[in-house]
Amino acid sequence: MRSADSCRSLEWDTRFFGFAVARIDGEVRDAGRLERALAALRGLRVRLAYWMPEDGAAQRRSARRTGGCIAGTRVRYERALAAADAAALPAGCSIERCAALTPELEALGVAAGERSRYATDPGMPPGTAARMYAIWIRESFGGTMGDEVLALRDASGFAGLVTLKFDPDAGAIGLLSVAQRSRGAGIGRALVAAAGARFRERGLGRAHVVTQGENEAACRMYEACGYRRARTQLAAHFWL
């Protein structure tokens, strides 16, 4: 697919869905420019377009006016890792570095997508979020989507996991998932602390993570772990 002005073809998404997917530049901010970008994409036979500008009332109005689905907000958190984190493990639990994917870990990875924009957009083909997050967890074992997986084990098995990516200047948390049976027990905070410790072992001084703004529990947890909100983007989808 050729690129249109202010738009970019998304090759991975196009392969995943089996139809053309593109992203509209976040600098496109008014409804008029947005309408022109959408018209150009229709001419290129794009079926799905993402628009992720800085979140705001005007951007939401523009998305709705042009027929977009507001699938949520995308919040980026960041923090420095200079100080050692201390997060006590729940009694009887341990953190381990996972060597390979198991059905239990895959189920946790898929559960991480339950509130993603691929789950909240009613226009998505059935099972989209589950398929996408199954790929994500599989590709987090030294693959295209991550370098390492840490899991927290309790007496009943794996209670949660976090996937890590070691970028040159910062560590990135990808998926973080806690089993339904273990939520509210401090598992998430223990995993975030373990991720931070692993990043420091690799000589990284900063960490970042992206989550859904509508997932208030996750946002509160990251903030309690010392992460600060750096950016909030609207996630709008256009079915063309």
C-alpha positions as CSV (number, residue, x, y, z in Angstrom):
1,M,0.0,0.0,0.0
2,R,1.3,3.5,-0.9
3,S,1.4,6.0,1.9
4,A,-0.9,9.1,2.0
5,D,0.1,12.5,3.3
6,S,0.1,12.5,7.1
7,C,-0.5,8.7,7.2
8,R,1.7,5.6,7.4
9,S,1.0,2.0,6.4
10,L,1.3,-0.5,9.3
11,E,2.8,-3.7,7.9
12,W,2.5,-5.8,11.0
13,D,-1.1,-4.9,11.6
14,T,-1.9,-5.4,7.9
15,R,-0.5,-9.0,8.0
16,F,-2.3,-9.7,11.2
17,F,-5.7,-8.6,10.1
18,G,-5.4,-9.6,6.5
19,F,-6.5,-6.2,5.2
20,A,-4.8,-2.8,4.9
21,V,-4.2,-0.9,8.2
22,A,-2.7,2.6,8.5
23,R,-2.0,5.2,11.2
24,I,-2.9,8.9,10.9
25,D,-0.2,11.3,12.1
26,G,-1.0,12.5,15.6
27,E,-0.2,16.0,14.4
28,V,-3.4,15.9,12.4
29,R,-5.6,17.7,15.0
30,D,-8.6,19.4,13.4
31,A,-11.6,17.6,11.9
32,G,-11.0,19.1,8.4
33,R,-7.5,17.6,8.1
34,L,-8.7,14.4,9.6
35,E,-11.5,14.1,7.1
36,R,-9.0,14.7,4.2
37,A,-6.7,12.0,5.6
38,L,-9.5,9.5,5.9
39,A,-10.6,10.3,2.3
40,A,-7.1,9.6,1.1
41,L,-7.0,6.3,2.9
42,R,-10.3,5.2,1.5
43,G,-8.8,5.9,-1.9
44,L,-5.9,3.6,-1.0
45,R,-8.4,0.9,0.1
46,V,-7.4,1.0,3.7
47,R,-10.0,-0.7,5.9
48,L,-8.8,0.4,9.4
49,A,-7.0,3.5,10.5
50,Y,-5.7,4.5,13.9
51,W,-5.4,8.0,15.1
52,M,-3.6,8.7,18.4
53,P,-3.2,12.4,19.1
54,E,-2.7,13.9,22.5
55,D,-6.0,13.4,24.4
56,G,-8.3,16.3,24.7
57,A,-11.9,17.4,24.3
58,A,-11.3,18.9,20.8
59,Q,-9.7,15.7,19.6
60,R,-12.6,13.6,20.9
61,R,-15.0,15.9,19.1
62,S,-13.1,15.5,15.9
63,A,-13.0,11.7,16.2
64,R,-16.7,11.5,16.8
65,R,-17.5,14.0,14.0
66,T,-15.6,11.9,11.5
67,G,-17.1,8.6,12.5
68,G,-14.3,7.3,14.7
69,C,-14.6,4.8,17.5
70,I,-13.0,6.1,20.7
71,A,-11.4,2.8,21.8
72,G,-9.7,4.3,24.9
73,T,-6.7,6.2,26.0
74,R,-3.0,5.2,25.8
75,V,-1.0,6.3,28.9
76,R,2.8,6.2,29.0
77,Y,4.4,6.0,32.4
78,E,8.1,6.6,33.1
79,R,10.5,6.6,36.0
80,A,14.1,6.7,37.0
81,L,15.7,3.6,38.5
82,A,18.4,5.2,40.5
83,A,17.0,4.0,43.8
84,A,16.6,0.4,44.6
85,D,12.9,-0.6,44.9
86,A,11.7,-2.7,47.8
87,A,8.6,-4.7,47.2
88,A,8.1,-7.7,49.5
89,L,6.9,-10.9,47.9
90,P,3.7,-12.3,49.2
91,A,4.3,-15.2,51.6
92,G,5.1,-18.4,49.8
93,C,5.8,-16.8,46.5
94,S,8.9,-16.6,44.3
95,I,10.0,-14.8,41.1
96,E,11.5,-16.8,38.3
97,R,12.8,-16.1,34.8
98,C,10.9,-18.2,32.4
99,A,12.7,-20.1,29.7
100,A,9.7,-21.1,27.5
101,L,6.1,-20.5,27.0
102,T,3.6,-22.8,28.8
103,P,-0.2,-22.9,28.5
104,E,-0.5,-21.3,31.9
105,L,1.8,-18.4,30.9
106,E,0.0,-18.0,27.6
107,A,-3.4,-17.7,29.4
108,L,-1.9,-15.0,31.6
109,G,-0.5,-13.2,28.5
110,V,-3.9,-13.3,26.7
111,A,-5.7,-12.0,29.8
112,A,-3.5,-8.9,29.7
113,G,-5.4,-7.8,26.6
114,E,-8.9,-7.9,28.2
115,R,-9.1,-4.1,28.4
116,S,-7.0,-3.2,25.4
117,R,-8.3,-1.1,22.5
118,Y,-8.6,-4.3,20.5
119,A,-11.1,-5.6,23.0
120,T,-13.1,-2.4,23.6
121,D,-13.7,-1.6,19.9
122,P,-16.9,-3.3,18.9
123,G,-15.9,-3.3,15.2
124,M,-12.9,-5.6,15.8
125,P,-13.4,-9.2,14.5
126,P,-14.3,-11.6,17.3
127,G,-11.3,-12.9,19.2
128,T,-8.9,-10.1,17.9
129,A,-7.5,-9.2,21.3
130,A,-6.9,-12.8,22.3
131,R,-5.1,-13.6,19.1
132,M,-3.0,-10.5,19.2
133,Y,-1.9,-11.0,22.9
134,A,-1.2,-14.7,22.3
135,I,1.3,-13.6,19.6
136,W,2.7,-10.9,22.0
137,I,3.4,-13.3,24.8
138,R,4.9,-15.9,22.4
139,E,7.2,-13.2,20.9
140,S,8.3,-12.0,24.4
141,F,10.8,-14.8,24.9
142,G,13.6,-13.2,23.0
143,G,11.4,-12.5,20.0
144,T,10.2,-9.4,18.2
145,M,8.0,-8.1,21.2
146,G,10.2,-8.7,24.2
147,D,13.5,-10.1,25.5
148,E,12.5,-11.8,28.8
149,V,9.6,-13.0,30.8
150,L,9.4,-13.0,34.6
151,A,6.7,-14.8,36.5
152,L,5.6,-15.0,40.1
153,R,4.8,-18.4,41.4
154,D,2.6,-19.3,44.4
155,A,1.4,-22.6,45.8
156,S,-1.2,-22.9,43.0
157,G,1.1,-22.2,40.1
158,F,1.9,-18.9,38.2
159,A,0.0,-16.0,39.8
160,G,1.3,-13.3,37.4
161,L,3.9,-12.4,34.8
162,V,5.6,-9.4,33.3
163,T,7.4,-9.2,30.0
164,L,10.6,-7.1,29.6
165,K,12.4,-5.4,26.7
166,F,15.9,-4.1,27.1
167,D,16.2,-1.0,24.9
168,P,19.6,0.8,24.7
169,D,18.7,3.6,27.1
170,A,15.7,2.2,29.1
171,G,13.8,-0.9,30.1
172,A,10.3,-1.4,28.8
173,I,7.5,-3.3,30.6
174,G,5.3,-4.9,27.9
175,L,2.7,-7.2,29.3
176,L,1.8,-7.3,33.0
177,S,-0.9,-9.8,34.0
178,V,-2.1,-11.1,37.4
179,A,-4.3,-14.2,37.7
180,Q,-7.9,-13.4,38.7
181,R,-7.5,-15.6,41.8
182,S,-4.5,-13.5,43.0
183,R,-5.6,-9.9,42.4
184,G,-5.4,-7.5,45.3
185,A,-2.5,-9.4,46.9
186,G,0.4,-7.2,45.8
187,I,1.4,-9.5,42.9
188,G,1.5,-6.6,40.4
189,R,3.7,-4.4,42.6
190,A,6.1,-7.3,43.2
191,L,6.3,-7.9,39.4
192,V,7.0,-4.2,38.7
193,A,9.7,-4.2,41.4
194,A,11.3,-7.3,39.9
195,A,11.2,-5.8,36.5
196,G,13.0,-2.7,37.8
197,A,15.6,-4.8,39.5
198,R,16.2,-6.7,36.3
199,F,16.6,-3.5,34.3
200,R,19.2,-2.2,36.8
201,E,21.1,-5.5,36.4
202,R,21.3,-4.7,32.7
203,G,22.7,-1.2,33.5
204,L,19.5,0.7,32.6
205,G,18.7,3.8,34.5
206,R,15.1,4.4,33.3
207,A,12.0,2.4,32.7
208,H,8.7,3.0,30.9
209,V,5.4,1.2,30.4
210,V,2.2,1.9,28.4
211,T,-1.2,1.0,29.7
212,Q,-4.9,1.9,29.2
213,G,-6.0,5.0,31.0
214,E,-9.4,3.3,31.6
215,N,-7.6,0.6,33.6
216,E,-7.6,2.7,36.8
217,A,-6.2,-0.1,39.0
218,A,-3.2,-0.5,36.7
219,C,-2.6,3.3,36.7
220,R,-2.8,3.5,40.5
221,M,-0.3,0.6,40.8
222,Y,2.3,2.1,38.5
223,E,2.0,5.4,40.3
224,A,2.4,3.7,43.6
225,C,5.6,2.1,42.2
226,G,7.1,5.5,41.4
227,Y,6.1,5.8,37.8
228,R,4.9,9.2,36.6
229,R,2.5,9.9,33.7
230,A,4.5,11.2,30.8
231,R,1.9,11.2,28.0
232,T,-1.8,10.5,27.4
233,Q,-3.0,9.8,23.9
234,L,-6.5,9.3,22.5
235,A,-6.9,5.9,20.7
236,A,-9.4,6.4,17.9
237,H,-10.2,3.7,15.3
238,F,-11.8,4.4,11.9
239,W,-13.4,1.6,10.0
240,L,-13.4,2.7,6.3
